[in-house]
Amino acid sequence: NSNKVYVTNWFTDNVAVIDISAAYKKSQNSQATLEKSALVGTITFPKSSAPRGLAFSKSGKYMYVVGFNSSQIYVVDTESDKIVATTPKLQGLRAQLAIFLI
């Protein structure tokens, strides 16, 4: 979705979903400030998975999130912001390297 920004939070095992249309407003002195109401949700990942990198399908329908500690890739539907698939643990390669194959 072109109105969303996703931010990985690997220490808390989630991805923050920010609505960019609500993210900034002009203050009286014309400086932009981040609005707390712009955080519209979080996508929770398994404990200690450490979501770290992300990439998107060409259509933007799916987001691929690398679990640094879990050695897995999670597929997120960007319409619902839900995890819809998970790869088996990657053997022999670290999951963070697999992001380049997407």
N, C-alpha and C positions, 0 to 999 in steps of 0.2 A: 504494500500500500504506500503510495507516494506521500502520505501524510504522517507516516510513522518513522521514528528512528529507534533502533534497537541498540542497547548498550549491555555488553556482557559484564557480569559481576561474579568473577570466579571465586571469590572468597565466600560469597553467600549463596552460591549455586543457583543463580537465576539470571534472567535477562530482563532488563527494564524496558518497558514499552513507553515511548514518549510521543505525544501528539504534537508535531511541530507547528501546526496551525495555532495551537494554544500555548506553545512553549515560551514565546517572547512577547512582551508588550513594551511600548515606548513609555518611558518615564518622562517626567516634566523636563528633565535636562537632556532628553533624546538618547539616553543610553538604554540599551536593551537589558532586561533582567529576566532570568528564568523563573517562570511561574510554577509553583509546586503542583498546581492542578493539571499541569501538562503530563505528569506521570499518570498514565491511564491504566497501567497494569504491569504485572510481572509474570514471566514464564518460569515456573519452578522446575529445576532439573534434579535428578537423583542426588542424594547426599554424597558429597566429596567428588562429584563428577568434574567440577571446576570448568564450567563453560568458558571458553577463552576466545576462539576465533569464530567468525561467521562469514557466510557467503550466501548469495541468492541465486535461484534459478533464473534463467533468461526472462521468463514471464513474470517473475516476482511473486509467484504463488507460493513458493517454498523458500524457507530459509534453512540453511544447513549450519548447525552449531557443533563445534568440536568440543568434546569432553576431554580436557587435557589429562586428567587423572584416570578417567574411565576407559580411555583408548577407544571411544566410540564416537560416531557421528549421529546427531539427533536431527530429524527432519521436522520442521515446524511449519504448519499451515499458517501463512501470514494473514489470512482472512479471519481465522478464529484465534490465532496466537496460541495454538495447542500443539503439543508434540504428537505427531501422527505416525512416526516410525523411528526405529533405532537400529543402527547396524550392529552386528555381532562385534565383540571385542576384536580389534585389529591385532593380528599376530605378526610379529617381526617388524612392523612399522609403528611409529608413534602416531596417534590420531592427528596431532597437529600438522604433520606432514601431508596427510591425506587431503587436507582442504585444498591443496593445489591441484588435485585431480578433478575437482568438481567443476 
